[in-house]
Amino acid sequence: MTIRGQYGKRHLHVHTVLVFTVLAVIFTTALTAAGLSGDQTGKHTFELRLASHEKVEGWEMVPGPGPEKTPIWISPEVTLTNRDVARAYPSRTLENKPCVGVFLTEEGAVKFARLTKSHVHELLAIMIDGRVTMAPIIRSEIIGGQAIIEGNFTEEETESIAKELSGIQTEKIRFQPWKHEFSTGKIKFELRLASYQKVEGWEIGLGPGPVWISPEVVLTNRDVARAYPEPDRTDPSKLGVGILLIEEGALKMARLTKSHIGKNLVVILDGKAFSFFPIVKEYTTNGRFLIPGSFTEEESRSIAKGIMMK
């Protein structure tokens, strides 16, 4: 699953496929290993637990992942289950292959953040239908609640899996590749409140997946003093777009984030939801944030230039 973000008191940092990279890999392997590529009937069970390569008193020894099936010990306490999945939806990867996107509930995202923060360098057991399909090491705290499940799926299979993980008969959501093509002209920039849960009066938007987006626009191109290429602080090899707001825009942002801690924001470029990120404990007062991406320098400059056009 993917969406993680790290935010400092003086710098709001946006992560796209806001985003939880560990679980993206986890679910890709988990679903493929569990044999979910094919017509499925019945509801698949998902569990996430702490695990260990060494014996732990009170924990259960089970076959580990992979063909070796090396035994591991799993905690009796289940951290995440199907109940923590708010919404699953069919989508497409950058390579235009069918995949399944997942949004955790707010409670599920909080539980996962707490677990990863307090158990860095420990093992996780990802279980599909009672079987450990992957056991990754927690590398760092993960904040967020969005996931992408990849596998050798057909479009029909992704719809079936999405419905089962959601626990509801979701409406059919059209496929959209995770590819954003920007012109050399003006790029319409908006920042709005968003929610993974349905909110009456808000519209459903499609980006990496469905979210409900407030009709109220918080920031627009007019609030941007400067846009420029900027490396991602957590991964300098990735180039995003830095945003510096004018004084009025910075005040709007500070007021919004102070009064909506724990809620989510969405960056919209040319009418399409592009980046989702939570408002965490601290709120930004310096009027700076990053729109992340894996852009080339030319793409980053083009996007920055387009946002600067009023």
N, C-alpha and C positions, 0 to 999 in steps of 0.2 A: 504494500500500500504506500501512497506517497502524500504529502503535504507536511512540511515541517517548516518552522520558522524560528529565528532567534532575534530577539529584539532588545535593544539597550535603552536606557532611560533617555538618552539624547539622540537616538537614531532608530526610526521605525524601519524594520527590514522585512521586505515582502518575499515570500517563497511560493513559487507557482506549484504547481502540482505536487498548493498549498497544501505538500505537500510531504514527510512520511515515506521516504525512499526505501527504507528497509522493508516495509510491508508490501511495496510494489513487487519486489523480488520474491518475497515470501509467498505471496498469493499466486504469482506466476508459476512457481515451482509446485506449490501445494496443490493447485487445481489440476495441473497437468499430471502430477504424480498420482493424484487420487482418481485419475481416469474420468474426468468430468467432460472431456470432449466427446460429445455424443448425446443423443436424446436422453434426457434424465426424467425420471418420475419420482415423486416424493421430495421431501425437503432435505437438503444437505445440511449437516451440522458443522459448525465452525467453533473452535475453541482456541484460546491463546493462554498458555500457562508458563510459569517459570520452569526451567529445567536445569539439569546438571549432568556432566559426564561422570562425576563421582557420586557414590552412594550417599543419600541424605535420609536420615531416620524419618520414617513416616511418609516418605515419597514412594511412588510406585515405579518399578522398573519396567520399561516397555521397549519394544524394538524401535531403534532410531530410524532416521530417514535414509534414503538411498538404497542401492542394492546390497550394501554391506549389512544393513540393519543392526549396526553396533548399538547395544543397549544404552539407554539413557534413563535418568530418573526424573519424573515429572511431579510437580507440586499438585496436591489434591485441590488447591484453590484455583478456580477458573477466573481469569482476568476479563476476557472478552468472549462473547458468544454472539449468536445470530441476533439477539435482542439489542446488541450495540450497533447494529447496522441500521442506519436511518433510511438509506436509499441506495439501491444498486441500479445501474442503468447500462444499456449497451452503448459502446463508443468505438473509437478507432485509434490506433497508435499512429505515431508519426509516419510509420511505414505503410499506413492505410490498412492494417490488419484488424479484424474484429477483436475487441477486448471488452471487459466489464469494468466499469468504474464503480467505486463504493464511497459513500459518505458515512462516517460514523456519527452516531448521535452526539450531542454535546457532552452527555455524561460519559459515553464511551471514549471520546477524545480526551477528556479530563483523566479518566482512569488510565489510559495508555500513557499519557504524559507523566503521570505520577509514577507509574511502574518503571518507565525507562529512566526517569530522573534518579530514582532510588536504587536501581539495579544495573548501572552501567558496568560493562564487561562481563555480565552474567549471560546465561543462555536462555533462550525462549523456545518453547515447543509450540509449533503451529499444527493444529490437529484438524483434519477434515474427516468427518464420519468416524471419529474415534481413533484415527490412525495418525501418527506423527509423520508429516510430510516434509518438514524442514525445521532445523534447529539453529537459527542464526544467533550471533552474539550481539548484545545491545552495545552499540558504539557510542551513543550519546542520547541525551534527552530528546524526545521527539514531540513537538507540539503541532497539533493540527488534527484533521479528521477526514482526509481525502485519500482514496486509494485507486490504483489501476491494476486490474487482474488481467494478465496476458496469458495466452495459451493458443493451441491450434484449434480455435473455435470457428464455426460457421456463424453467420449472422443470426440464424434461428437459435443456435445453442447459446449465444450471448444473451438473447432475450429471455430464454428459459432460465438460465442461471441467475440473471438479474432479478427476475420475478421471485425465484425461490429465496434468494438471500434477502430480498426486501421484505418477504413475508406477506406481500400484498400483490394483487393483480395490477401491476403498473400499466399505464397507458404506453403505447408504443412510442418510443423516442427516436427520432431520426438520427442516423449516424452522422458524425462530423469528425473529420480528421483533425488531429492536433497540429494543424499547420496554419500559420497566420501569414498572409501575404499583404505587404504594405506597399502602397504607392509612394511616389516621390512627392505627392502633394500633402495637404493638411490631413492630419490624423485626429479624429474627434476623441478627446480624452475626457472620461468621467470617473468620479469616485462616488460610490453609493454604499449604503448599508446592505447587507445580504444575510440570508439564513439558509441552512441546509434543511430546515423544517418549513412546512408551508405556513405562510403568513397571509391572512385575508387582506386583499387589496394590493398585494405585491404581485409582480409578474414573474413567471418562471422563465429563466434565461438558460441558454445552452452555451457552455464554453467547454472546459474539460468534462463537464457534466451538468446536470440540472441543479440550479439553486434559485431561491426566491429573492428577487431584487426589489428594493424599495423604489417607488416612483420618484422620491426626492433625491435630486442630484446635489451632492455635497461640494465637490470640486469640479471645475472644468478647465479648459485650456487657458481661460482668462486668469486663473489663479496660479499659473505656472510662470515663475520668473526666469527659470533656466532648466533645460533638459540636456543631458549629456551622457555619453557612454561611460559606464562605471562597472568595474569588476565586482562579482559577487564576493562578499567578505568571507563566506564559508567555503567558497570554491573559486579562487582567483582565475581559474582557467575558463570560467563562464562569464560572459559579458552581458550585462543588463543595461537598463537606462535609469540614470539617477535623476531625481526630480527635486528642484529647489523651488519652494512656493514664495509668492510675494507675501508681504506682511499680513494683508487681509486673509489670504488663503491659509497661512500658518495659524492664525487665530481661529479660523473655522475648524481646521483640523484638530487643534488642541481642545476646543470645546467639545467637538464630536467624540473624540476618543476618551476624554475624561468622563463623559456621561454615558458611554456605551462599552465600558470594559467587559470583556467576555463575549461581546457580539462579534460579528464578522463584517469585513469590508470587501468590496470587489472593485477591481480596476476594469473599466470597460474601454476598449479601443475600437473605434469605428463600429459601435453598436454591438460588439461581441464581448461577452464576459471573458476576461483574459487571465486575471490572477485573483485568487481568493486568499485572505489571511485574517487571522483573529486579532482583535484588540486585546492585548494582554495587560498585566498588572500596571505597567507604566504607560503613560500617554505622552505622545510626542509634542514638544513645544518648540522645536527648532525648525520646523517646516521642511524637513528633508525625509525622503524615503526612496527605496529602490524598486523598480519594476524588474523582476529577475527574468532571465532567459538564457538561452545558449546561442546568442546572436553572433554573427560575424561583426567585425568592426564597421563594415559598410552598412549592415542592417541596423546596428545600434545607432549609428549617426543618422540614418534615414528616418528611423522612428523618432529620435530626439528632435530632429528638424521639423517633422510633421506635427509633433505635439506643440512646438513653439509657435506654429502658425495660428494666430488668433482668429 
